Amino acid sequence: MAYEVSIFLENKIGHFERITKVLKEAEINIRSMAINDTANGWGILNLIVNDPIKAKEALAEKGVSVALRKVIALEMRDEAGGLDDLLMEVAKAEVNFDNAIGRVITEKQKAILILNVDDYAESIKKLEQQGVKIIDDQTVYGTS
């Protein structure tokens, strides 16, 4: 099961750099990221990194508000229509997601769509029944 690192982040100059500095010092490689603005100058930074547990520990030691969230990583073709075809399969499986991050693994061959879902176990079951390929953690983290 893959994890996303979620960080509550104030929208001020230098705050994002504070996060990247901690991760750099811990030798954590950021594979994908998304920043969502919430309200009143705050947001959520979602990261896919090569070692989410180590990243969480390093950030928590520095007083950063951080959490791990289970995510589902789905294989997607890296070509025109690849995302559309995958989303049709996700819809057929009746899986709803809150957020998504895309990442190319190997250009013109394979990409990943990473989904945040409310019911992780049920979503995995539905996707597998639909025949959607779920990516292993090592591929998600870029360690394979």
N, C-alpha and C positions, 0 to 999 in steps of 0.2 A: 504494500500500500504506500503510495507516494504522499508526500506532505508539501504544503505550501507554507512559507513563513509569512505571517501577517503582522504588520507593525503599525501601531497607532502613531501618526506622525503629524506634528504641527507644521503648517505651511509657512515656514520662515526660512530666510537665507541661512544656509549652513546646516540645517537639520537633516536633510537627506545625505549630505556629505558626511555627517557624523556616523550615519548608519554604514555607508560604504567604507569608511575608514575602519570601523570595527571589524567588518567582514574581511577587508583586505588583510588586516593584522592577524586574523584567525585563518587566513589562507582559504577563504570560502569564495568559490566562483559563482557569480550570479549568471544563471542560464536564461531566465526570462523575468520580466517585471511588469507590473501594472500599478498605477497610482489612481485611486478613486477619491475624489473630493467628497467629503461628507457635508460638513456645515461649519460655519463660524471659524474658518481658518484651519480646520483639521481634516485629515484624510487617512486612508488606509493604504499602505504600501504592501503589495503582495509580491513575493519573490519565490521563484523556483531556483534553488541553489544545489550545489553538488553534495552538500551534507547538511540537511535541515536541522538535525538535532544539535550538531556542533554550533550552527549559526544561532539557534535559539539560546543556547547556553552562553555564547559569547556576548550576545546582545543583552540578555538579562543581567549578566554580570556588570554591564555598564549602565544599568538602570533603565533600559529601554522597555517599553510596554510591548511585548511580543508574544505571539501564540502560534502554534502549529495547527493546521487544518488539513484533514484528509482531502485529497483531490483525486479525480479520476482522469487518467491520461489516455486519450484515444488516438489510434493511428489514423493519419489522414494523408492522402496523396498530395504531393507538392506540385500541383498543376492546376490550371484553370478548372473550376468546378469541383475541386477536391473538397473544399469546405462545404459547399452546397450539398454534395452527395452525402457527406458524413452527417450533416445536420438533418437531412431527410431520415436517415437511419435512427438518429437520436430521437426525433419526433415520433417515428413509428414505434420506438421502444417506450414512448410516453415518459421520457425523462426530462424534467424541467431543471434548469440550472440558473444560479444567481449571477455568476461571473464566469468569464472564460479568458484564457490566455493561449495564444498560438505561438508555436516555435518550430522552425525548420530544423530537422536533424541532419539530413543530407540533401543538398540542393537537387531539385528535380527528381527526387525519389520519395522521400518520406518526411512528413511533418507530424506534429503533435498538437492536439487540441486538449487543453487542460480545463476541466470543469469543476466548479464548486457546486455541490448539490446538497439539499437538505437531508435526504435519506440515502446515505452512502451505500449501505448494504443492499437495499432494494433497487437502487439505481444500477449497481453492478450486475445484479441478477437480471434485470430487464435488458440491459445492453448485451450481456452475454447471450441471452435467449434470442436477441435480434441478430446475433452474429457479428457484432461490432468488436473489433480487436482492441483490447485493453493493453497498454504498453507497460512493460516491467519497470520497476523503480530505477534500475541502473541506467536504462535508456533515458528516462525522464531527467535524471540528475546529470547525465552526460559522463557517467563513470564507466560505461561499458566499452 
